[in-house]
């Protein structure tokens, strides 16, 4: 189908409807429907809950049912829905209001420290409505949970907990966290029964007056100088002790080395004495053996058959002499066993 023809047909039908007398009744009916729907129904957003209040009738007053997200029927003039947020809410106590993103804002908490000085503390209190029924019964509808609940309790709780810190202790993050937790516990104890839950109490920034800040910085510098001097003195003492220990160790090593040398000399002398003693004993044994040998030899020469032994010894003496045949008896006979005659012959 041609689009131009289709468009012309639709325009013609629309003109017929608008020129028709039923068109006015149609618009009027649509307007009445929308008005009635908005008057008899209320929409609870995803981050909201509601409590219904009945103004007229038998069950007048606050109803116990909690209405969650969705469309809910109501009769105008008889039913009233009190809507509360169910997501996290933030109450900022800050000195810079134009930078705060929360809709609940107040001035910084003015805290007096335990040593008499004043400090302005920027704090964020994160809370939520835990039981809207308790809130509306104990505090009231609308934003009274903040006006009559959170606001009058926040700064006194901070002063009671953070006020126990000294000026210098504010610079200690661990003590600040401890006091933040104490403030959270105190606010929880006071608001839990009213249906409000405290999730966190966070210290974001704190500031002293310029004069106090300068005095604190000067004192910190002096303290750091004292700590530096103490550390240097302690380091010098430790170095002296280290030097003493090193010297004592070196002295002990020297003594032990001298002991080792003396021990070595002693053992060397003992060794030499032992060697000389054993050598002397061995020499003595050898000399004794030789003397005993001579003694035995002399004894043998005096015994039977000694002439034969002497002859054998003479034979050794005559080795290398040319062999000649000589008579062994008579005046010119040679008897090698007759030593006396042989001696005379060689002379």
Secondary structure per residue as TSV (DSSP state, phi and psi in degrees):
chain	resnum	aa	ss	phi	psi
A	1	X	-	360.0	143.3
A	2	X	-	-70.8	127.4
A	3	X	H	-60.1	-34.5
A	4	X	H	-65.5	-41.5
A	5	X	H	-65.6	-38.8
A	6	X	H	-65.2	-40.4
A	7	X	H	-65.4	-39.7
A	8	X	H	-65.8	-39.1
A	9	X	H	-64.5	-41.2
A	10	X	H	-65.6	-41.1
A	11	X	H	-63.7	-39.5
A	12	X	H	-65.0	-41.2
A	13	X	H	-66.0	-39.6
A	14	X	H	-64.5	-39.0
A	15	X	H	-65.3	-38.7
A	16	X	H	-63.3	-41.7
A	17	X	H	-65.3	-44.9
A	18	X	H	-66.8	-31.9
A	19	X	H	-80.9	-10.9
A	20	X	S	-76.8	151.1
A	21	X	T	-72.4	-18.2
A	22	X	H	-76.8	-16.6
A	23	X	H	-64.7	-39.2
A	24	X	H	-65.4	-42.3
A	25	X	H	-64.5	-34.7
A	26	X	H	-64.8	-44.9
A	27	X	H	-64.9	-40.1
A	28	X	H	-64.8	-40.5
A	29	X	H	-65.3	-40.5
A	30	X	H	-63.4	-41.2
A	31	X	H	-64.4	-42.9
A	32	X	H	-64.5	-37.4
A	33	X	H	-64.1	-45.7
A	34	X	H	-65.4	-40.2
A	35	X	H	-65.0	-43.5
A	36	X	H	-66.0	-39.9
A	37	X	H	-63.4	-44.4
A	38	X	H	-69.2	-28.7
A	39	X	H	-79.8	-31.4
A	40	X	H	-105.3	-3.0
A	41	X	E	-133.8	143.1
A	42	X	E	-124.3	141.0
A	43	X	E	-104.6	124.0
A	44	X	E	-97.2	121.8
A	45	X	-	-71.2	165.6
A	46	X	T	-61.2	-26.4
A	47	X	T	-102.0	25.4
A	48	X	E	-132.6	158.1
A	49	X	E	-133.4	163.8
A	50	X	E	-141.8	151.8
A	51	X	E	-120.5	130.4
A	52	X	E	-91.0	137.3
A	53	X	E	-117.3	128.3
A	54	X	E	-98.6	120.6
A	55	X	-	-89.7	-31.6
A	56	X	S	-130.8	139.2
A	57	X	S	126.5	-170.8
A	58	X	T	-73.2	-47.5
A	59	X	T	-91.7	54.8
A	60	X	-	-69.9	151.1
A	61	X	E	111.3	-167.7
A	62	X	E	-78.1	129.8
A	63	X	E	-88.3	153.7
A	64	X	E	-85.0	-14.2
A	65	X	E	-75.9	137.1
A	66	X	E	-101.2	123.8
A	67	X	E	-95.7	127.4
A	68	X	-	-98.4	-165.9
A	69	X	S	-59.7	137.5
A	70	X	E	137.5	-177.5
A	71	X	E	-90.8	135.9
A	72	X	E	-133.9	139.1
A	73	X	E	-76.7	142.6
A	74	X	-	-149.1	153.2
A	75	X	-	-106.2	118.8
A	76	X	T	-59.6	136.1
A	77	X	T	85.8	-18.4
A	78	X	T	-111.0	-43.8
A	79	X	E	-106.3	141.6
A	80	X	E	-137.2	125.8
A	81	X	E	-100.0	125.3
A	82	X	E	-98.5	115.6
A	83	X	E	-97.5	135.1
A	84	X	E	-127.9	147.9
A	85	X	E	-75.4	143.9
A	86	X	-	-112.5	-0.3
A	87	X	S	-90.0	177.9
A	88	X	-	-69.8	137.8
A	89	X	E	-114.3	148.8
A	90	X	E	-123.7	129.0
A	91	X	E	-110.8	113.8
A	92	X	E	-101.2	122.4
A	93	X	E	-100.9	106.2
A	94	X	-	-145.2	155.0
A	95	X	S	-90.6	-10.8
A	96	X	-	-117.8	89.2
A	97	X	G	-72.4	-30.9
A	98	X	G	-71.7	-10.1
A	99	X	G	-100.4	-4.2
A	100	X	-	-84.0	134.6
A	101	X	-	-95.4	-9.4
A	102	X	S	-81.6	154.9
A	103	X	S	-85.7	-12.4
A	104	X	E	-104.6	106.9
A	105	X	E	-132.6	142.9
A	106	X	E	-148.5	172.1
A	107	X	-	-67.9	162.0
A	108	X	-	-58.2	149.3
A	109	X	E	-71.0	126.3
A	110	X	E	-96.0	101.1
A	111	X	E	-105.8	133.4
A	112	X	E	-97.4	122.9
A	113	X	-	-73.1	168.5
A	114	X	T	-67.6	-19.0
A	115	X	T	-100.4	15.4
A	116	X	S	96.1	0.6
A	117	X	-	-95.6	161.1
A	118	X	E	-110.9	143.0
A	119	X	E	-139.2	137.8
A	120	X	E	-95.0	124.2
A	121	X	E	-117.5	125.7
A	122	X	E	-87.3	122.5
A	123	X	E	-130.5	143.3
A	124	X	E	-116.6	124.1
A	125	X	E	-107.8	116.1
A	126	X	E	-100.7	123.7
A	127	X	E	-142.5	171.5
A	128	X	E	-151.1	159.7
A	129	X	E	-86.1	111.7
A	130	X	S	-86.1	-37.7
A	131	X	-	-137.2	95.9
A	132	X	H	-62.9	-26.7
A	133	X	H	-66.6	-42.4
A	134	X	H	-64.9	-38.7
A	135	X	H	-60.7	-49.2
A	136	X	H	-71.1	-28.1
A	137	X	H	-80.7	-34.5
A	138	X	H	-97.2	-29.9
A	139	X	T	-114.4	-50.1
A	140	X	-	135.0	176.6
A	141	X	S	-83.6	-178.9
A	142	X	T	65.5	-140.0
A	143	X	T	-96.0	20.4
A	144	X	H	-65.7	-21.6
A	145	X	I	-61.2	-28.1
A	146	X	I	-90.9	-46.4
A	147	X	I	-64.7	-45.0
A	148	X	I	-102.0	-7.2
A	149	X	I	-106.7	-68.9
A	150	X	I	-74.4	-49.6
A	151	X	H	-57.1	-49.2
A	152	X	H	-74.4	-13.1
A	153	X	H	-99.8	-21.9
A	154	X	H	-66.6	-59.3
A	155	X	H	-65.7	-40.4
A	156	X	H	-59.0	-39.0
A	157	X	H	-65.6	-39.0
A	158	X	H	-66.8	-40.9
A	159	X	H	-65.1	-37.7
A	160	X	H	-68.7	-35.6
A	161	X	H	-91.1	-52.1
A	162	X	H	-71.2	-23.2
A	163	X	T	-68.5	-12.1
A	164	X	T	-81.2	-9.8
A	165	X	S	-83.2	150.0
A	166	X	-	-84.2	173.9
A	167	X	T	-59.3	-42.9
A	168	X	G	-74.2	-32.1
A	169	X	G	-67.5	-18.5
A	170	X	G	-63.6	-22.8
A	171	X	G	-83.9	-4.8
A	172	X	-	-90.5	108.7
A	173	X	H	-63.5	-32.0
A	174	X	H	-68.7	-40.1
A	175	X	H	-67.8	-37.5
A	176	X	H	-63.1	-43.7
A	177	X	H	-62.5	-40.1
A	178	X	H	-61.2	-43.7
A	179	X	H	-71.5	-32.6
A	180	X	H	-61.4	-43.4
A	181	X	H	-65.0	-38.2
A	182	X	H	-64.2	-40.7
A	183	X	H	-64.1	-39.1
A	184	X	H	-62.4	-44.3
A	185	X	H	-62.4	-41.9
A	186	X	H	-65.3	-45.7
A	187	X	H	-64.1	-37.6
A	188	X	H	-62.5	-44.2
A	189	X	H	-62.3	-33.8
A	190	X	H	-84.0	-28.3
A	191	X	H	-110.7	-11.5
A	192	X	G	-62.8	-38.8
A	193	X	G	-69.9	-11.9
A	194	X	G	-102.1	7.2
A	195	X	T	89.0	11.5
A	196	X	E	-111.5	129.3
A	197	X	E	-106.7	129.1
A	198	X	E	-92.9	119.4
A	199	X	E	-88.6	-47.3
A	200	X	E	-150.0	149.3
A	201	X	E	-123.7	115.9
A	202	X	E	-121.2	124.4
A	203	X	E	-87.2	117.8
A	204	X	E	-97.7	-32.5
A	205	X	E	-163.5	148.7
A	206	X	E	-141.0	149.1
A	207	X	E	-144.4	129.7
A	208	X	E	-92.0	171.3
A	209	X	-	-66.5	157.7
A	210	X	H	-60.3	-37.0
A	211	X	H	-67.5	-45.8
A	212	X	H	-64.5	-39.7
A	213	X	H	-60.8	-42.3
A	214	X	H	-65.5	-41.9
A	215	X	H	-62.8	-40.3
A	216	X	H	-64.8	-43.6
A	217	X	H	-63.4	-41.1
A	218	X	H	-63.8	-42.1
A	219	X	H	-65.1	-38.6
A	220	X	H	-63.4	-40.4
A	221	X	H	-64.1	-41.0
A	222	X	H	-64.1	-42.3
A	223	X	H	-62.4	-41.0
A	224	X	H	-64.0	-37.1
A	225	X	H	-65.3	-41.3
A	226	X	H	-62.4	-45.9
A	227	X	H	-62.0	-37.3
A	228	X	H	-64.6	-46.3
A	229	X	H	-63.5	-41.4
A	230	X	H	-63.0	-40.8
A	231	X	H	-66.0	-40.3
A	232	X	H	-65.7	-41.4
A	233	X	H	-63.2	-41.9
A	234	X	H	-65.0	-38.7
A	235	X	H	-65.1	-40.8
A	236	X	H	-63.3	-40.8
A	237	X	H	-63.4	-42.3
A	238	X	H	-65.6	-37.9
A	239	X	H	-64.9	-40.2
A	240	X	H	-63.1	-43.3
A	241	X	H	-63.4	-39.6
A	242	X	H	-63.7	-43.6
A	243	X	H	-62.3	-40.7
A	244	X	H	-63.1	-44.2
A	245	X	H	-62.6	-40.8
A	246	X	H	-63.5	-44.6
A	247	X	H	-63.1	-43.7
A	248	X	H	-62.1	-39.9
A	249	X	H	-64.6	-42.7
A	250	X	H	-64.2	-38.8
A	251	X	H	-63.5	-42.7
A	252	X	H	-62.2	-41.8
A	253	X	H	-62.5	-42.9
A	254	X	H	-61.9	-45.1
A	255	X	H	-61.1	-44.7
A	256	X	H	-65.6	-36.7
A	257	X	H	-64.8	-41.8
A	258	X	H	-64.1	-40.4
A	259	X	H	-60.3	-40.9
A	260	X	H	-63.7	-42.4
A	261	X	H	-63.4	-44.7
A	262	X	H	-61.5	-41.2
A	263	X	H	-62.4	-40.8
A	264	X	H	-63.5	-44.1
A	265	X	H	-62.9	-44.0
A	266	X	H	-60.7	-47.1
A	267	X	H	-66.2	-34.8
A	268	X	H	-65.4	-42.8
A	269	X	H	-63.6	-43.0
A	270	X	H	-60.8	-39.1
A	271	X	H	-64.3	-47.3
A	272	X	H	-63.9	-40.9
A	273	X	H	-61.3	-42.7
A	274	X	H	-63.1	-43.5
A	275	X	H	-63.9	-47.0
A	276	X	H	-62.5	-40.3
A	277	X	H	-61.6	-46.4
A	278	X	H	-66.7	-37.8
A	279	X	H	-64.7	-42.3
A	280	X	H	-62.4	-43.0
A	281	X	H	-62.9	-39.9
A	282	X	H	-66.6	-43.6
A	283	X	H	-60.3	-40.9
A	284	X	H	-62.2	-42.8
A	285	X	H	-63.8	-40.0
A	286	X	H	-64.3	-46.6
A	287	X	H	-63.0	-40.6
A	288	X	H	-61.9	-41.4
A	289	X	H	-64.8	-41.4
A	290	X	H	-65.9	-41.6
A	291	X	H	-62.4	-41.7
A	292	X	H	-65.3	-33.3
A	293	X	H	-65.3	-46.5
A	294	X	H	-61.8	-41.1
A	295	X	H	-61.2	-45.4
A	296	X	H	-65.4	-37.4
A	297	X	H	-66.2	-45.1
A	298	X	H	-61.5	-40.9
A	299	X	H	-62.9	-38.0
A	300	X	H	-67.9	-35.7
A	301	X	H	-68.2	-24.6
A	302	X	H	-87.9	-8.5
A	303	X	S	-93.6	-174.3
A	304	X	T	-64.3	141.7
A	305	X	T	80.0	8.7
A	306	X	H	-66.1	-30.0
A	307	X	H	-61.8	-39.3
A	308	X	H	-63.3	-41.2
A	309	X	H	-63.2	-39.7
A	310	X	H	-66.1	-39.1
A	311	X	H	-61.8	-42.7
A	312	X	H	-61.1	-40.2
A	313	X	H	-66.2	-39.1
A	314	X	H	-66.1	-33.2
A	315	X	H	-62.0	-36.8
A	316	X	H	-65.8	-37.2
A	317	X	H	-66.4	-38.9
A	318	X	T	-83.9	8.2
A	319	X	T	-63.6	139.0
A	320	X	T	92.3	-12.1
A	321	X	S	-80.3	136.1
A	322	X	-	-63.7	144.9
A	323	X	-	-79.4	126.1
A	324	X	-	-131.2	152.6
A	325	X	-	-100.6	118.9
A	326	X	-	-126.8	147.8
A	327	X	-	-69.8	145.5
A	328	X	S	-99.7	-0.7
A	329	X	S	-136.7	174.8
A	330	X	S	89.2	-170.6
A	331	X	T	-73.3	-30.8
A	332	X	T	-106.8	15.5
A	333	X	-	-74.0	151.1
A	334	X	-	-119.9	117.4
A	335	X	-	-114.5	105.2
A	336	X	T	-63.2	-15.0
A	337	X	T	-84.2	-12.0
A	338	X	-	-92.5	95.2
A	339	X	H	-66.4	-39.3
A	340	X	H	-64.8	-45.3
A	341	X	H	-67.9	-36.6
A	342	X	H	-65.4	-41.8
A	343	X	H	-60.2	-43.3
A	344	X	H	-65.8	-35.2
A	345	X	H	-67.4	-39.3
A	346	X	H	-75.2	-24.7
A	347	X	-	-71.0	360.0
